[in-house]
């Protein structure tokens, strides 16, 4: 178990505290203990967080093969599609169960929304019919005492119907509204010449062109975050030359949602600093479902709220090069899909580090940073995901091009 998780034997890692392990190593260690234990029921809260793609594939296989009853919370669409056979959804209008995996869930939810809408429309039509009948009978009773009892009965039926209440309404759209306009820049956005990051990435060369959507992939700890920080101009120990093109404005989404300029700030102040007046600031916060948190400080926000605030800041700052470090990690599925849709229409260049396979499929080409520091180029999502499934064999992977000199 120790050798599989931290690539070292128990004699080497036994004296180490768990706090010395990475987030991914700790998560895999806990999962090992749970799956190898005697508990008949496992409750897993975001078990895929901090895991790279090989570890996620291993988790999927273990869930699928396990005889235990497993209840898990996750926003990983691939995991939910591969490892579940039922999905319990908690929504504003109630709780419901889909008897299948996430692969069929979106269609099932859409059908449920349509059914709820039809039932509500039917209820409204019946309420209007009963009300009109009651009013008609009341008018007739005014000129005929014989009809008074029928009018009273019609009123009773209508009031009982209304008191029973309407059926659940379809769930209001909770998707955030992302509008990242971007802007034009030089054709060559980033030129990398013999760039190496000390102890992590061996020298490699590449050019990133305007409009590209590039995925930075590889195991945890391979240097993806450091490369993004280097591209945004932060002080990162490196060799070689990083050349940024003319009219390029780079914005970084941080993996831990810990932008120094946002720490401890009031949420509304963050928006007002970029928009000025209160009213447009509140409208912008509402698009990101942050209006109720407008008077809170950023250190009191949930992970998802912090992530949405960072994305809003990138939108308002008007960058045309987005450097995204695990942008969907703390987002629910609706928010992740809103980000993906916004990036489709974004006028600019995107470089994103991610282990979210559904997100990666929306990108164009990939740079894989291997454990030994070698960098490979992969031309599409299919070849990239194949390489990620067995990163130790990436040199022989289909369509992989080595960018680091042998």
N, C-alpha and C positions, 0 to 999 in steps of 0.2 A: 504493500500500500504506500509506504513512504517513498520507495523508489519510483513508483508510478506517478506520484503526485509532485514530489519536489526533485525528482531525478537524483536521489541520493539514498543510501541505505539507512536503516534505523540507527546504526552505530554512529553515523555522521550527523543526523538531525535530531536524535533523541534528546540531547541536552538543550536544544533550542526552544525558546518560548514560542507559543503560537502567534504572539504579536510580531515575531520576526518574520513570519510568513507573509507572502503577498495576499491580497484579497482573494484572488483566484485559488491560491494554494489552500487558504483557510476554508474556503467554500467547498473545495473538493474533499478535504479531510473530513469535514462535518458530514458531507453526503456519504462518504465511505462508511463512517461510523453508523449512520442511520440505515443504510441498505444492508450492511452486514449484521446489524443488530437483530434482536428478537421481536421488536414491536411489529404488530400485525397491521397497524395503521400509521402512515406517515403523513404529516402535515407540513408541506413545503412552501415557504413564503419567498417568492422570487428566487428559486434555486439556481436559475441560470445567470443571475447577475454576477459580474466579475469573471465569468467563464469565457475562454476563447472558443473558437469553433470546434476544435477537436474535443474539448471537454464537454461542450454542449451535445455533440453527437454521442459521446459516451453516456451522458445523462439520459438522453432519449432512449438509448438501447437498454439502459438499466431499468428505466421506468417500464418500458414495454415488456421486458423479460421478468419483472418482479411479480411474485405471487401476492405481494402486500396490497392492501387498499391504499391508494395514494390520492390525497387531495392537495392540489397545488394552485398557487396564485402565480400568474405569469403574464407578461405582455409580449413574450416571444412568439410570433406567429408560427414559425417553423416548429418549435417545440410543441405548441398546442395542436398543431396539425399532425405531428408524427407520434405523439406519446399519449394522447387522451382519447377516451371513448365516450365522454359526456362532458358538457360544459354548463356550469351553473352561472347564470348572469344575474347580478344585482343591479337594478336600475331604479330610477325615480318612481316608476309606475308599478314596481313590484319585482318579484324574483321569478325566474323561469328557467327551465332545464332544456337544453338541446341534446338529444340522444345521439351525438356523433362528435367527430373531432372538429377542429377549427377549419378544416378544408371545406366543410359544408356549412359552417356556422354563418358566414356573412349572408348567404342566400336565405338561410332559415330565419335570421333576424329581420331581413327585409320583408319576408313573407309575413312574419309576426307583426311588423309595423303596419303593413297594409291591412291585415286582418283587424288589428286594433282600430285603425282609422275607419274601416267599413262598419264595425260594430258601433263606434261612437256616432257616426253619421246616421246609422239606423236608429239609435236611441234618440237622437235629436229630432228625427222625422216623426217618431212615435210620440215624443213629448209634445211637438207642435200639433199633431193630430188630436191628441187627448185634450189639449188646451182649447183648440178651436171648437171641438165638440162640446166641452163644458161651457164655453162662452155662448155658443148657439143655444144650448138648452136653457141657460140662464135667461137669455133674451126671450125665449118662448114662454118660460115660466112666468114672466112678468105679465103676460096677457092670458095665461091659462093656468089656473091652480092645479089642474090635473097633472101638469108636467113638472111641478115643483119637486116632487120626490126624485124624478129622473135627473133633474138638474143637480140636486144634492149628491146623488150617486155618481154623476159624471165628475163633479168637483172632487169627490173623495178619491176616485180612481186616479185622477190627474195628480192630486197632492201626494198620494202614496207612491206613485211612479217617480215623482221628482224627489221625494224624501229618500227613496231607495238609492238615488244617485246614479250618475252615468257610469258606464264601464271605464276601465283604464284608458287613458288617451295614449297615442303613440308618444314615444320618448322624444322630447325636444332635442334637436341637433346640438350636441355638446362639442363638436369639432371646433378647434380654434381656427381663426381666420388669419392666415399668414400671408403677408404681402411684401415680399423682398424684391424690390425693383432691380437693383444692380445698376450696371452702366458699362459703357465701352472701355476698353483698355488696349494696350499694345498686343500684337498677335502673340508674341512670346511673353507669357505672364511670369514664368519662373524658369531660369536656366540654372541647372546644377552641374558643377564641374568638379569632379573628383571629391565630392562631398563625403565626409566620414564623420560620425559622431563617436566621441571617445568611448571605447569599451562596448559599443552597441552595434553601430552600423559601419561596415567596411566601405571604402571609397566606391562611388558609383556616379554615373552621369545620366541626366535625363533633361528633357525640355517639356514644359507644360504649356499648352496653348490655350488661348482665350476660348471659353465655352466648354472646355472639357469638364467631365465629371469623373474624378479619379478616386479610387478607393485605396487607402493605405491598410494593408492587411498583414497578418502574421500573428505569432503566438504572443501572449502577454509578456511584457518585459523586453520586447525586441527593438524598442526605440521609436515607435510610432508617435507617441506624445512629444518626445524631444524633437523629432523632425518637424512637427507642426509648430512647435514653439520657435524653432529656428527660422521657419519661413515667415513668421509674424514679426521677427526682429528681436526676440528675447535673447538674453545672454545664455547661449548653450555652447559648451566646449566642443569645438568641431575643427575639422580641417577642410580645405578646399574653398570653392567660391560659390556663393549663392547670389544670383543676380536677379533682381526684381524689375519687371518691365515698367515702361512709362505709363502713367495714369492708373497704376494699380493701387487700390486701397484694400488692405487685408484686414479681416476681422476674425478673431478666434473664439470659438465656442469651447469652453473648458470642460473636461471630462467630469470634474467634481463640482462644476458650477460654482467656482470660487474666484470670479474675477475680482481683483483687488479693488478696482474702482467702484464696485457695488457693495462691498462688505459693510454691514451695519447701516446701510442707507434706508430711508423710507421709500417704499415702492413708488408712490406718487411722485416724490422728488426726482427719482431716476427718470421717469417719463417726462416730467416737466422740464428737466434739464435739457432734453432733446426736442421737446415740442412747445415749450413756453407756457401756454394757458392751461388752466385746469380742465376745461371741457374736452379739448382734443386729446389730452393725456388720458382722461378717464375712458374715452371711446377706444383708444388704443389698448388700454388695459383690459377693457371688456372683450375685445376680440381675442385676447389670450386667456380669458376666464380668470383675470386677476383683479377685477374691480372690487371684490369683497376684501381683498388683501391690500388695498391701496394705502392704508394708514399703518400698515405693519412694517417692521424693518426686515431686511432681507435675511438676517440670521434666524428669523422665526418661521420662514417659509418651508414648505415641504420640498423634497427633491424635485418633484414635478413642477411645482411653482417656480423654483429657482431656474430650472431649465427653460420654462416658457418665458421668464423675464429676460434671460440671456438672449434668446432668439429674438424677442421684441427689440432689444438693444441693437442687435445686428441689423435688423430691419431699419430702424430709425437712423442708424449711423451711415447707411448708404454705401456699404462696401461692395466692390465688384469681384473680390476674391474671398470666398468663405472657407475657412479652415475649421473643420468640425471634428471634435474629439469625442467619439461615442455620443452623437447627438440624440439618439433615441433611448439611451440607457434608463432615464427616469421618466419617460413619457408613456402615457397610456396608448393603446393602439390607435384611437381616433386622432390623437395629437401627432403620432408618428406618421400617419397617413397624410395629415395636413401638411407636415413638413416636406414629405416626399413630393406631394403635388406642387407645393410652392417652388421647390428646386427645379421641377420640370420647366417652369416658365421663367426662372431666374435668368436675367441677362448678365452673365458673368461666369466665373470659373469656380468649381467646387473641388476641394480636396478633403476627403473624410476618412477618418480612422473609425472602424466599426467592426463589431462581431455580430451585428444584426443581419442575418442572411437575407431577410425580406428587403431591408434597406439596401444592402449591397447589390441586389439584383437591379436596382434602379440606376446604377452607375455604369460608366462606359468602359473604362479600363482600370488596371490595378497594378500597384507596386507591392510586392510581397517582401517583407523584411524577415529573413529566416533567423533561426536561433544562432547560427554561426556568424551573423552579420552580413551575409551575402544578400544582395537585393536582386529580385527577379521582376520582370515585366510580364503581365498576363493580359491578353487582349479583350477578354469579356468575362462576364460574371460566371458563366458555366465552368470555364477553365479555372477561374480563381477559386471557386468553391470546391472543385475537385482537388486542387492543390492544398487547400486548407484542411481538407479531410485527412491528408497524410503529409503534413509539412516536412517530415524527415525525408520524404522522397521527392521534394519539389524539383530538384535538379532534373529529374526524369519526367516531370509532369508534362502533360500535353500542352503544347504551345508556349511553354515557359521560356522566356529569354533572359539570360543572365546579364545583368547590367554591371556587376562587380567583376573586374578583371580576375582571371584565374591566377 
